[in-house]
Amino acid sequence: MLSAGIWLIHNLSQTYVSIVSVPVQARSSVPAHDPLSINEATVTAQVRASGYSLLSLSRRHKKAKVVDFDSADLRQDAPDSYSCQNSTMIKYSGAIFGERVSVESFVSDAPQFVFQQVAFRKLPVRSVASISYASQYTALKPMRLQPDSVYVYGDPTRLQSVTKILTKPVDLSLLSSSVHGKVKLDVPAGLKLSEQEVIYYQDVTRYVELRSEVKIKTVNVPDGMKMNSLPSSAEVVLRSVFPVPEDPFRELDLYVDYQEYLGSINGKCMIHSNPLPSWIISCSIEPQFTDCIVLSNF
């Protein structure tokens, strides 16, 4: 028995070439269709693998493997029928046969998958995140998601009540460098999504805070008229990446617009700034509004 066991282990550890078949169910974001195919297709290939892998692949009554296909790799053969050519199937050989199996050639024809038509909407994905930063560090820009939208399938009435898809909570603490990762999506009851998870990116940078009092200018004032603002200056607080490339206040202008004054009820106008350099993270102006006085025939 010991000899037989050693012989079996030795033989199963060797590499062999064999023909194996695996039932596959496709999942893909085909517009206006359920993401999961309603049929299974048998994929047969000549593979090179260890005896252990071939023994596992040769089991009868295997459960179909759900494989995620890029919709760009599926060719539409009929209104609801799609196929994946064998030349493209090599991309999915690891998901079908296993990462330790090498596919030498596909024996079966291109697998055909049937996707059922359903109502759908394309909705934006919004992150649910709790983020804190280490001292003197902050977000360079809002969290990015990839993809930033997904297809949502289901009952038309239920679809109309959903306006966005949320992620599961992302909890990041005391960040001092940029991070990324995967987060699952919160699937609304009774609906299906084209994606089950998304990748998030949070860019983090060290910053420095700069303050200055800046005079408020006026724009679009007609000839023969003058507009004054009270107060005549405002405090500007800038957050800049560190180190600061140059003095940001040298090219910074604050202004109020005469056209906005004409549309105001009480003469209050919002204080605006000219476009800021990309390395400025945020800009805070205090006060945000100023009282405008217009003089004519001066």
Helices and strands as residue ranges (DSSP letters): H 2-12, E 15-27, E 41-50, H 51-57, E 65-68, G 71-73, E 75-78, E 81-83, H 86-89, G 90-92, H 93-97, E 102-106, E 112-114, E 120-126, E 129-133, E 137-139, E 144-146, E 149-153, H 156-160, E 165-166, E 170-175, E 179-184, E 192-193, E 197-202, E 204-219, E 225-230, E 233-241, G 248-250, E 254-257, H 258-263, E 268-270, E 272-273, E 280-286, E 289-296
